[in-house]
Amino acid sequence: MSETMIRLLLKAIWETILMTAASGAISLVVGLPLGLVLVATAKGGFAENRWVNSALGAVVNGFRSVPFIILLVALIPVTRLIVGTSLGTWAAIMPLAIAATPYYARIAEVSLREVHPGLIEAVRAMGGNRWHIVREVLVPEALPGIAAGFTVTLVTLIGASAMAGAIGAGGLGDLAIRYGYQRFETGVMIAVVAVLIVLVCALQWAGDRITARLDHR
């Protein structure tokens, strides 16, 4: 590849990392509390509330059921209203975060449900309130699963960010479409695929290491 193309590739890698990191952080900050609420308000939960659980579950399932490319296009007016544009890296972060948050919320919910009910009852018996249950039992005990689920979410976001390139979001997907596909530059397409594989493998390796450490703490 030419020197210009290498610069474009490096820029696209940075944009992909930025989109993945920013939307991943938002999905963690919002998705984990959503997962906690879903577990707490479920039948038999420590804050059982059927109506809240049903309404929140319906919203989460609704967003999860929409294919990302359709959600990406449907949110263009909202993205333009908030960011000021529907093109570019920053414009892609919002739909990526909206797509990833309910996805991660369900993953976190599964991990939190695996915490033994006896531990929750023990905290209750000692006079602990709901905050104590979340802080002292649910999150610490489910932490390995939460970390593993976040790794899966980030890997999914890398693929979604490449898909967002189809509507001008920047990143590796945009580079592959504009140069690799539309200009028939096979070398660019191969380079993009290779970089995506390396990014996913590196992220999965780091996530597995972190999860293993948390599991044996």
C-alpha positions in Angstrom: 0.0 0.0 0.0 1.0 3.6 -0.6 2.1 5.9 2.2 -1.2 7.8 1.9 -3.2 4.6 2.2 -1.2 3.6 5.3 -2.0 7.0 6.9 -5.7 6.4 6.1 -5.5 2.9 7.6 -4.0 4.2 10.8 -6.6 6.9 11.0 -9.4 4.4 10.5 -7.9 2.1 13.2 -8.0 5.0 15.7 -11.6 5.9 14.7 -12.7 2.3 15.2 -11.0 2.1 18.6 -12.6 5.5 19.6 -16.1 4.3 18.5 -15.7 1.0 20.3 -14.3 2.5 23.5 -16.8 5.3 23.9 -19.9 3.3 23.1 -18.6 0.4 25.2 -18.1 2.7 28.2 -21.7 4.0 27.8 -23.1 0.5 27.5 -21.3 -0.5 30.7 -22.4 2.6 32.7 -26.0 2.3 31.6 -26.3 -1.5 30.9 -25.1 -2.8 34.2 -27.6 -0.8 36.3 -30.3 -1.9 33.9 -29.3 -5.5 34.4 -29.3 -5.0 38.2 -32.8 -3.5 38.0 -34.0 -6.4 35.9 -32.7 -8.9 38.5 -33.9 -7.0 41.5 -37.5 -6.5 40.2 -37.9 -10.0 38.8 -40.2 -12.5 40.5 -38.5 -13.5 43.7 -36.0 -10.7 43.5 -35.1 -8.6 46.5 -37.1 -5.6 45.1 -39.8 -7.5 43.2 -41.9 -5.3 41.0 -43.7 -7.1 38.2 -44.7 -3.9 36.4 -41.3 -2.3 36.4 -39.7 -5.6 35.3 -42.2 -6.1 32.5 -41.9 -2.5 31.2 -38.1 -2.4 31.3 -37.8 -5.9 29.8 -40.1 -4.9 26.9 -38.0 -1.8 26.2 -34.7 -3.8 26.3 -36.1 -6.6 24.1 -37.5 -4.0 21.7 -34.2 -2.4 21.1 -32.4 -5.8 20.9 -34.8 -7.1 18.3 -34.0 -4.3 15.8 -31.1 -5.2 13.5 -28.2 -2.7 14.0 -28.2 -1.4 10.4 -31.9 -0.5 10.6 -31.4 1.1 14.1 -28.5 3.1 12.7 -30.6 4.5 9.9 -33.7 5.1 12.1 -31.7 7.1 14.6 -30.2 9.5 12.0 -32.6 12.3 12.9 -31.9 11.9 16.6 -28.2 11.7 16.0 -28.3 14.8 13.9 -30.3 16.6 16.6 -27.9 15.7 19.4 -24.5 15.7 17.6 -25.3 18.1 14.9 -24.4 15.7 12.1 -25.2 12.2 11.0 -21.8 11.5 9.6 -18.5 10.8 11.2 -17.1 9.0 14.2 -18.9 10.9 16.9 -22.2 10.6 15.2 -21.8 6.8 15.2 -21.1 6.6 18.9 -24.7 7.3 19.9 -26.5 4.5 17.8 -23.7 2.1 18.7 -24.2 2.8 22.4 -28.0 2.5 22.1 -27.6 -0.8 20.4 -25.0 -2.2 22.8 -26.7 -1.1 26.1 -29.7 -3.4 26.1 -27.4 -6.2 24.7 -25.0 -5.8 27.6 -27.9 -5.4 30.1 -29.2 -8.9 29.3 -25.6 -10.3 29.5 -25.1 -8.7 32.9 -28.6 -9.9 34.0 -27.6 -13.5 33.2 -24.4 -13.2 35.3 -26.2 -11.6 38.2 -28.9 -14.3 38.3 -26.2 -16.9 38.9 -25.4 -15.4 42.3 -26.6 -17.9 44.9 -29.8 -16.6 46.6 -28.4 -17.8 50.0 -25.8 -15.0 49.9 -28.6 -12.4 49.4 -30.6 -13.9 52.3 -27.5 -13.8 54.5 -27.1 -10.1 53.9 -30.8 -9.5 54.6 -30.5 -11.5 57.9 -27.7 -9.2 59.0 -29.8 -6.2 58.4 -28.4 -5.2 55.0 -30.5 -3.0 52.7 -30.8 -3.2 49.0 -27.7 -1.1 48.4 -25.7 -3.5 50.6 -27.0 -6.5 48.6 -25.9 -4.9 45.3 -22.6 -3.6 46.6 -21.5 -6.5 48.8 -23.0 -9.5 47.1 -24.4 -9.2 43.5 -21.7 -7.2 41.8 -18.6 -8.8 43.5 -19.9 -12.3 43.1 -20.9 -11.8 39.4 -17.8 -9.7 38.5 -16.1 -12.4 36.4 -19.2 -12.9 34.4 -19.8 -9.2 34.1 -16.2 -8.7 32.8 -16.6 -11.6 30.3 -19.9 -10.2 29.1 -18.3 -6.8 28.6 -15.6 -8.3 26.5 -18.2 -10.0 24.3 -20.0 -6.6 24.0 -16.8 -4.8 22.9 -16.1 -7.5 20.3 -19.6 -7.1 19.0 -19.1 -3.3 18.9 -16.0 -3.7 16.7 -18.1 -5.5 14.1 -21.0 -3.0 14.5 -18.6 0.0 14.1 -17.4 -1.6 10.8 -21.0 -1.9 9.7 -21.6 1.8 10.6 -19.0 2.7 8.0 -21.7 1.9 5.4 -23.3 5.2 6.1 -20.2 7.3 6.5 -19.3 6.7 10.2 -15.6 6.5 9.5 -13.3 3.8 10.8 -12.2 0.5 9.2 -15.7 -0.2 7.7 -15.7 3.1 5.8 -12.2 2.5 4.5 -13.0 -1.0 3.3 -16.2 0.2 1.5 -14.7 3.3 -0.1 -11.4 2.0 -1.1 -11.5 -1.8 -0.9 -14.9 -2.3 -2.5 -15.8 0.7 -4.5 -12.3 1.2 -5.9 -11.5 -2.5 -6.2 -8.3 -2.2 -4.1 -8.0 -5.8 -2.8 -4.9 -4.9 -0.7 -6.9 -2.4 1.3 -9.7 -5.0 1.9 -7.2 -7.6 3.0 -5.5 -5.1 5.4 -8.8 -4.1 6.9 -9.8 -7.7 7.5 -6.4 -8.5 9.0 -6.6 -5.5 11.4 -10.1 -6.4 12.5 -9.0 -9.9 13.3 -6.0 -8.6 15.3 -8.2 -6.2 17.2 -10.8 -8.8 18.1 -8.1 -11.4 19.1 -6.2 -8.8 21.2 -9.4 -7.7 22.9 -10.6 -11.2 23.6 -7.2 -12.2 25.0 -7.1 -9.2 27.3 -10.7 -9.8 28.4 -10.0 -13.5 29.1 -7.0 -12.5 31.2 -9.0 -10.0 33.3 -11.8 -12.4 33.8 -9.4 -15.2 34.9 -7.9 -12.9 37.5 -11.3 -11.8 38.8 -12.4 -15.4 39.0 -9.4 -16.4 41.1 -9.2 -13.4 43.4 
